[in-house]
Amino acid sequence: MPASDGASQPWWRNPLWVGIAATVILWAASFGGGAVRSRGGALEALGLSFIAFGHGRNLSMLLFWVGIFALVYAWALAGRHLVAPTLRAQDRQLAEPVVPRVQRLLWCWVIPLLFAGPLASRDVYSYLMQGAMVRDGFNPYEQGAAANPGPYLLEVSHDWRNTTTPYGPLHLWTGDIITSVVGDNVAAGVIAYKVVSVLGFALIAWAVPHIARALGGNPALALWLGVANPVMLIHLIGGMHNESVMVGLVSVGLVLALRKRFLAAIALVAVATALKVTAFFAMPFILWIFIHAFAPRPRDNWLKPIAAILGGGVLIVVESIAVVAAITWASGSSWGWLSEITGNSKVINPLAAPTLATDTLVPIMQVFSPDVTYNGVLGVARTISMALMLLGLVVVWCLSYKDRRAAVLGMAAAYCVAFVFNSVTLPWYYASVISVAGVARPPRWMMKLATAASFFVAVSFSGDGNHQLYNWWWVIAAAIAAWWCAEWIFQDTPRGAALTAAPEPAASAS
């Protein structure tokens, strides 16, 4: 069956129009049901502040849920009518004409969100606050936002007003530049961060199909699953998280690595690391790609892969340190972020394994010992989880040596290990996983798992950033709906549909 974008269907079965309607609803909801301003803003200037509280806020929150479910529905329609037929055909070349259609859907869905207020998180206000602190001579690695009162502080969540930042010097440099230009104008600062986020998102949208093609994968599947994904749209465009730029730089770095341009690839991932340290998880897997480029047949001569491991490892370490040091020096920042990486421990949600384990064990343990405390168990669980994370990362890397496809799948698995076992996990962290979920000819079970997980995460967080993960009826209903959605999208696709799409092309410098 040929791929169809639903143009001949009624509008409510056409993913283009359903998605546009969804993001227009989300745009409208963002001003009253999103991460709204505490003071000032467009609503106050227009005399419409009533939209952000009382019945107006309740209506806006309802609109957000209508919009997010409509967006997930549009995404599912696109998967079933555009992407799934290319998987059934088991021919990657048939996927190429579908890529422009998915791109059109993607950017038409993005346009309304360009004009929306912050959605599903208040982090953009913290970004502005941290930039203003650098601008005003404070050190965000040693002092919390409360040290620099002003318009930005009023918008920062109370939980983070006395917390130092774990982000790298590029993050602070970006915030410093933006706040130096816009002054204390919060609205202008939010717009500036929206532009930055969209630029990062555009890098992801460009790179993901190129990665898929380099690995002999399905570029339409990669774009649909990895970029048009509701989690990516809501949290990178709507939430303006710095994962947008970080993942964009890493994605372009992967494209360059697959083309044997390793100096440029390492430099880009190092720049991303200067923004957020989790970008560095990609480096060991770029090392595998490096080894397969320069020592592709280890059975012939074991000295070559050993030399490639040593040479590539030294190159990665030296170039990464040089790039990050240059950014640190140019930004006037310090290396204080290295000591703050694990400082974020306030967030409690069961997306992180130690929190889920604690939520499960504490009620049982308190039956036998009422003196057991939640925080005490959580501290032990986080320590154990950190050890499991380190072990898991090493195991995943060792199992990812086979070829370039295995290296990219291994990178996605490493990010999953890191986020599942981390002390704190938030939905936008998974942008690093989602972006490459469909690029490397994944088996059907993996596509279903990524689709269902994306559905579940997308509908579990409200417009103001609160979550439904302790609402068990919601969790059960969302899990069932997510499973059914994945089954419906990939119905009748062969188990190895993406695997048999095409053989992996040989690495080239083109």
C-alpha positions in Angstrom: 0.0 0.0 0.0 1.5 3.4 -0.9 2.2 6.0 1.7 -0.6 8.6 2.0 -0.6 11.8 4.0 -4.4 11.5 4.3 -5.2 14.3 1.9 -8.2 12.4 0.6 -9.5 11.8 4.1 -11.7 14.0 6.2 -9.7 16.6 8.1 -10.0 14.8 11.4 -8.1 11.8 9.8 -5.5 14.0 8.1 -2.4 14.3 10.2 -1.4 17.7 8.7 -4.6 19.4 9.7 -5.1 17.6 13.0 -1.5 18.5 13.9 -2.0 22.1 13.0 -5.2 22.3 15.0 -3.4 20.7 17.9 -0.5 23.1 18.0 -2.9 26.1 17.5 -4.8 24.9 20.6 -1.5 24.5 22.4 -0.5 28.0 21.4 -3.8 29.4 22.8 -3.4 27.3 26.0 0.2 28.4 26.7 -0.8 31.9 27.8 -3.0 30.7 30.6 -2.2 27.0 31.1 1.5 27.0 30.4 4.4 28.2 32.5 2.8 31.7 32.8 4.5 34.8 34.1 4.2 35.7 37.8 4.2 39.4 36.9 3.9 41.3 33.7 3.8 39.7 30.3 1.5 39.9 27.3 -1.7 39.1 29.2 -1.2 41.9 31.7 -0.3 44.3 28.9 -3.5 43.4 27.1 -5.7 43.4 30.2 -6.3 39.7 29.9 -4.6 38.5 33.2 -7.8 36.7 34.2 -6.9 34.0 31.7 -4.0 32.9 33.9 -5.9 32.3 37.1 -9.2 30.9 38.4 -11.6 29.7 35.8 -9.5 31.1 33.0 -6.5 29.0 34.0 -8.7 25.9 34.4 -10.0 26.4 30.9 -6.5 26.9 29.6 -5.3 23.7 31.3 -8.2 21.8 29.7 -7.2 23.3 26.3 -3.6 22.1 26.9 -4.8 18.5 27.4 -7.0 18.7 24.3 -4.0 20.0 22.3 -1.5 17.4 23.5 -3.9 14.5 22.9 -4.7 15.9 19.5 -1.0 16.3 18.7 -0.3 12.6 19.7 -3.2 11.5 17.5 -1.9 13.5 14.6 1.5 11.9 15.1 0.0 8.5 15.2 -1.9 9.1 12.0 1.3 10.2 10.3 3.0 7.1 11.5 0.3 4.8 10.3 -0.4 6.4 6.9 3.0 7.7 5.9 5.7 5.7 7.7 4.2 2.2 8.2 3.7 1.6 4.4 7.4 2.2 3.8 8.2 -0.5 6.4 5.8 -3.0 4.9 7.5 -2.5 1.5 10.9 -3.3 3.0 12.6 -0.9 0.5 14.4 2.1 1.8 14.2 3.9 -1.6 10.4 4.0 -1.2 10.9 6.0 2.0 12.7 8.8 0.3 9.5 10.4 -1.3 7.9 10.3 2.1 10.6 12.4 3.8 9.4 15.7 2.3 5.9 14.9 3.4 7.0 14.3 7.0 9.1 17.5 6.9 6.1 19.4 5.7 4.0 18.0 8.6 6.7 18.7 11.1 7.2 22.4 10.2 3.5 23.1 9.9 3.1 21.7 13.4 6.0 23.8 14.7 4.9 27.2 13.3 2.1 27.8 15.9 4.4 26.8 18.7 6.9 29.5 17.6 4.5 32.0 19.0 3.5 30.1 22.2 4.5 31.0 25.7 6.7 28.5 27.7 5.1 25.1 27.9 5.5 22.2 30.4 8.5 23.9 32.3 9.7 27.1 33.8 13.3 26.3 33.1 13.6 29.1 30.5 13.2 31.7 33.3 16.1 30.0 35.2 18.2 30.1 32.0 17.6 33.9 31.8 18.3 34.3 35.5 21.6 32.5 35.3 22.6 34.6 32.3 21.7 37.7 34.2 23.8 36.6 37.2 26.9 36.2 34.9 26.1 39.6 33.4 25.9 41.2 36.8 29.1 39.6 38.2 27.7 36.7 40.2 28.9 33.1 39.9 25.9 30.7 39.3 28.2 27.8 40.3 28.5 29.2 43.8 25.4 31.2 44.3 21.7 30.6 43.7 19.3 32.9 41.8 18.2 34.6 45.0 21.6 36.4 45.2 20.5 38.7 42.3 17.0 40.0 42.9 15.2 41.4 39.8 12.5 40.7 37.2 13.9 37.4 36.3 14.0 36.1 39.9 10.2 36.6 40.1 9.7 34.0 37.4 12.1 31.4 38.7 10.5 28.4 40.4 10.9 28.7 44.2 12.5 25.2 44.2 15.5 26.6 42.2 16.0 30.0 43.7 18.8 28.8 46.0 20.2 26.1 43.7 23.4 26.4 41.7 23.5 25.5 38.1 24.9 22.2 36.7 25.2 23.5 33.1 28.4 24.2 31.3 30.1 27.5 30.4 28.4 27.7 26.9 25.0 27.7 28.7 26.0 30.6 30.9 27.7 32.4 27.9 24.5 32.1 25.9 22.4 33.5 28.8 24.9 36.3 29.4 24.8 37.4 25.7 21.0 37.3 25.6 20.4 39.2 28.9 23.1 41.7 27.9 21.1 42.4 24.7 17.6 42.4 26.1 18.3 43.8 29.6 15.7 42.8 32.1 13.0 42.4 29.6 11.7 38.9 30.3 9.5 38.6 27.2 12.3 39.6 24.9 14.6 37.0 26.7 12.0 34.3 26.2 11.7 35.1 22.5 15.5 35.0 22.2 15.6 31.6 23.8 12.8 30.4 21.5 15.0 31.4 18.5 18.0 29.5 20.0 15.8 26.4 20.6 14.4 26.5 17.1 17.9 26.7 15.6 18.9 23.6 17.6 15.8 21.8 16.6 16.4 22.6 13.0 19.9 21.0 13.3 18.2 17.8 14.6 15.7 17.8 11.8 18.5 18.2 9.2 20.8 15.6 10.8 18.5 12.7 11.7 17.6 11.7 8.1 21.2 12.0 7.1 22.3 9.7 9.9 19.6 7.2 8.8 20.8 7.2 5.2 24.4 6.8 6.2 23.4 3.6 8.1 21.2 2.3 5.4 18.1 3.1 7.4 14.7 4.5 6.8 14.9 8.3 6.8 11.1 8.7 6.9 10.9 6.6 10.0 13.9 8.4 11.6 12.3 11.8 11.0 8.9 10.8 12.2 10.0 9.0 15.3 13.0 11.1 16.2 11.9 14.7 15.3 8.2 15.0 14.7 7.7 13.2 18.0 5.3 15.1 20.4 7.9 14.9 23.2 10.4 16.7 21.0 7.9 19.4 19.9 6.5 20.1 23.4 9.8 20.1 25.3 12.3 21.4 22.8 10.1 24.0 21.0 7.5 24.6 23.7 9.7 24.2 26.7 12.9 25.8 25.1 15.2 23.4 26.9 18.9 23.5 26.1 18.7 19.9 25.1 17.6 21.3 21.7 21.0 22.8 21.0 22.9 20.0 22.7 21.1 17.3 20.7 21.4 19.3 17.5 25.1 19.6 17.9 25.6 15.9 18.8 23.4 14.9 15.8 25.4 16.9 13.3 28.5 15.5 14.9 27.3 12.0 14.2 26.7 12.9 10.6 30.2 14.1 10.3 31.6 11.1 12.1 29.8 8.8 9.7 31.5 10.7 6.9 34.9 10.3 8.5 35.2 13.9 9.4 36.3 13.1 12.9 38.0 16.3 13.9 34.9 18.3 13.2 32.6 15.7 14.8 34.6 15.6 18.0 34.7 19.4 18.1 30.9 19.7 17.8 30.2 17.1 20.5 32.7 18.9 22.7 30.9 22.2 22.2 27.7 20.4 23.1 29.4 19.1 26.3 30.2 22.7 27.2 26.5 23.3 27.2 25.5 20.1 29.0 27.8 17.3 30.1 25.5 14.5 29.0 26.5 15.2 25.4 29.8 13.5 26.2 28.1 10.1 26.4 28.2 10.1 22.6 32.0 10.2 22.5 32.8 6.6 23.3 30.5 5.5 20.5 32.1 8.0 18.1 35.3 6.2 19.0 33.8 2.9 17.7 32.9 4.6 14.5 36.5 5.9 14.3 37.8 2.4 14.8 35.6 0.9 12.1 36.7 3.7 9.7 40.5 3.1 10.2 40.6 -0.6 11.3 37.6 -2.3 9.7 39.0 -5.8 9.6 40.6 -6.6 13.0 41.0 -10.3 12.1 43.6 -9.4 9.5 45.8 -7.4 11.9 44.9 -6.8 15.6 47.5 -4.0 15.9 45.4 -1.7 13.8 42.3 -1.7 16.1 44.5 -1.3 19.2 46.2 1.6 17.6 42.9 3.0 16.5 41.5 2.7 20.0 44.5 4.4 21.6 44.8 7.1 18.9 41.1 7.8 18.7 40.8 7.9 22.5 43.7 10.3 22.9 42.3 12.5 20.1 38.9 12.6 21.7 40.2 13.5 25.2 42.7 16.1 24.0 40.4 17.8 21.5 37.5 17.8 23.9 39.5 19.4 26.7 40.9 22.0 24.3 37.4 22.9 23.0 35.8 23.1 26.4 38.8 25.0 27.8 38.6 27.5 24.9 34.8 28.1 25.5 35.4 28.4 29.3 38.1 31.0 28.7 36.2 32.9 26.0 33.0 33.0 28.2 34.9 34.2 31.2 33.4 31.3 33.1 35.0 28.6 35.3 35.2 24.9 35.7 32.8 25.0 38.7 30.1 23.2 36.7 32.0 19.9 37.1 31.4 19.9 40.8 27.7 20.8 40.3 26.8 18.1 37.8 25.2 15.9 40.5 23.7 18.8 42.5 20.2 18.5 41.2 18.4 16.1 43.6 15.2 18.0 44.4 13.0 16.5 41.6 11.1 13.4 42.6 9.3 11.5 39.9 9.2 7.8 39.0 10.9 8.3 35.6 14.1 7.8 37.5 14.6 4.2 38.7 15.8 5.0 42.2 12.6 7.1 42.8 10.4 4.3 41.4 12.1 1.7 43.6 11.7 3.9 46.7 8.1 4.6 45.9 7.5 0.8 45.7 9.6 -0.3 48.7 9.0 2.4 51.3 5.2 1.6 52.0 6.1 -2.1 52.3 9.1 -1.4 54.6 7.1 0.9 56.8 4.7 -1.9 57.6 7.5 -3.8 59.3 9.5 -0.8 60.5 7.6 2.5 60.9 10.9 4.4 61.5 11.9 3.9 57.8 12.0 7.3 56.1 11.5 8.0 52.4 14.6 10.2 52.1 16.7 7.6 53.8 15.7 4.9 51.4 15.9 7.2 48.4 19.5 8.1 49.3 20.5 4.4 49.4 18.6 3.7 46.2 20.3 6.6 44.4 23.8 5.4 45.5 23.1 1.8 44.2 21.5 3.2 41.0 24.6 5.3 40.3 26.8 2.2 40.5 24.4 0.3 38.2 24.5 3.2 35.8 28.3 3.2 35.6 28.3 -0.6 35.1 25.6 -0.4 32.5 27.4 2.2 30.5 30.5 0.1 30.4 28.6 -3.0 29.3 26.6 -1.2 26.6 29.8 0.3 25.2 31.5 -3.1 25.1 28.6 -4.6 23.3 28.4 -1.9 20.7 31.7 -2.7 18.8 30.3 -4.7 15.9 29.7 -2.0 13.3 28.6 1.6 12.9 24.9 0.7 13.3 25.7 -1.1 16.6 27.6 2.0 17.7 24.7 4.3 17.1 22.2 1.9 18.7 24.6 1.6 21.6 24.7 5.3 22.0 20.9 5.4 22.3 21.1 2.5 24.8 23.7 4.3 26.8 21.6 7.4 27.1 18.7 5.2 28.3 20.9 3.6 30.9 22.1 7.0 32.1 18.6 8.5 32.3 16.8 5.5 33.8 19.4 5.1 36.6 20.1 8.8 37.1 19.0 10.4 40.4 16.8 12.8 38.5 15.1 12.3 35.1 12.9 14.7 33.3 11.0 14.1 30.0 13.2 16.3 27.8 16.3 14.4 28.8 15.1 11.6 26.5 15.5 13.9 23.5 19.0 12.3 23.2 17.4 8.9 22.9 14.4 9.8 20.8 16.5 11.6 18.2 18.3 8.5 17.2 15.6 5.9 18.0 14.7 5.3 14.3 18.0 5.9 12.5 19.8 2.6 12.7 17.3 0.1 11.2 15.6 -0.8 14.6 13.6 -4.0 14.9 9.8 -3.7 15.2 9.8 -4.3 18.9 12.1 -1.3 19.4 10.0 0.9 17.2 6.9 -0.1 19.2 8.7 0.5 22.5 9.9 4.0 21.4 6.5 4.9 20.1 4.6 3.8 23.2 7.1 5.4 25.6 6.9 8.7 23.7 3.1 8.6 23.8 3.2 7.9 27.6 5.7 10.6 28.4 4.0 13.2 26.1 0.6 12.8 27.9 2.0 12.6 31.5 3.1 16.2 31.9 0.8 19.2 32.1 1.3 22.7 30.6 2.6 24.1 33.8 5.2 21.3 34.2 3.4 19.2 36.8 3.1 15.5 36.1 0.4 12.8 36.5 2.9 10.0 37.4 1.4 9.5 40.8 -2.2 9.5 39.5 -2.4 5.7 39.0 -5.6 5.7 37.1 -4.0 8.1 34.6 -0.8 6.1 34.5 -2.7 2.8 33.8 -5.0 4.4 31.1 -2.0 6.2 29.4 0.0 2.9 29.4 -2.8 1.0 27.8 -3.5 3.7 25.2 0.2 3.9 24.4 0.5 0.2 23.9 -2.6 0.2 21.7 -1.3 3.2 19.7 2.0 1.4 18.9 0.2 -1.8 17.9 -2.2 0.2 15.6 0.6 2.2 13.9 2.8 -0.9 13.2 0.0 -3.3 12.4 1.0 -5.8 9.7 4.6 -4.5 9.5 7.2 -7.3 9.3 9.2 -7.9 12.5 12.4 -7.1 10.7 10.9 -4.4 8.4 13.5 -1.8 9.2 16.3 -4.3 9.6 16.0 -5.5 6.0 15.7 -2.1 4.4 19.2 -2.0 3.0 22.7 -3.1 3.7 24.9 -0.7 5.6 26.8 1.5 3.1 30.6 1.6 3.4 32.0 4.7 5.3 33.1 7.4 3.0 34.4 11.0 3.2 31.6 12.3 0.9 
